[in-house]
């Protein structure tokens, strides 16, 4: 009897040991999977914080409004604080629309390499599909082949500022175009200075239920747009990505993880992976080759501009943005529409966030009013 009891205890002990080993193995495997999981999946709150940075300042939009009562904001002259006039780290909008952490910029020559090719036809087919050549190597600007490591890596926080020239273009955007255009970077399309061409772009960090409605309006109005997407968005919204492509819009690269510190905070290899991993994923799963890039949080450096150019991309910034990224604090529709129209200018690059109910509701009227004023929405080239 003692032998039998001892045998039963041995069996129980052996079973308990096996169970412990299995549980430990499961915990180790789960931890491994978590460390290998793709980064950058945005929660709503995280995406809103990043959208604030995309629209022009780093993380102190609200602080800037409170600390600078004289700033031009939603209730002022139609310029959004921290959006139309991007702030630097100290909350002040620099005169030329850019600011480095130490106030210094790079010495890139004042060259403008904006594409001078003719505008692609913007007329669509009978079913509303827009004619567009972008996404298939249409942008033929030369790649950077110099020594990237020799270039300045000072962090710049993009924002176009609040001063405007006689064409109503933000002076900061014009200055930046002259300074950094040689790296296939667009802040405002100065090659369209004698035209009324404008470019409509949307940033997509997460889906808030409005993108399909935006696409409906664009199709109805036969209006082309660029949608800058992250890896999490592409993986979570494949139907919307397919629709963007099928309806003739351009899908742009907004990085894999949307690093909050910006590309310059990463190594060169990491920066390349931010672009190329998403590029390859979209190409493999949608048969589409991206060629336009928008910097996460609008943070860049001369070195990162050259790196993006070296892998065959054009960097697309903006010459208009406003505080539209917070779904819980949306601008009033009449004021928003007025702001969109007040800032019309030749070669304008509009940045709008697709999470915005206001943008969705006023988009059709804005397209109509801009066209009535003689402006033409054209495919990005």
Buried (B, 14 or more C-beta within 10 A) or exposed (E): EEEEEEEEEEEEEEEEEEEEEEEEEEEEEEEEEEEEEEEBBBEEEBBBBBBBBBBBBBEBBBEBBEEBEEBBBBEEEBBBBBBBBBBBBEBBBBEBBBBBEEEEBBEBEEEBBBBEEEBBEBEBEEEBBBBBBBBEEBBEBEEBEEEBEEBBBBBBBBBBBBBBBEBEBBBBBBBBBBBBBBBBBBBBBBBBBEBBBBBBBBBBBBBBEBBBBBBBBBBEBBBBBBBBBBBBBBBBBEEBBBBBBEBBBBBBBBBBBBBBEBBBBBEBEEBBBBBBBBBEBBEEEBEBBBBBBBBBBBBBBBBBBBBBBBBBBBBBBBBBBBBBBBBEEBBEBEBBBBBBBEBBBBBBBBBBBBBBBBBBBBBBBBBEBBBEEEBBBBBBB
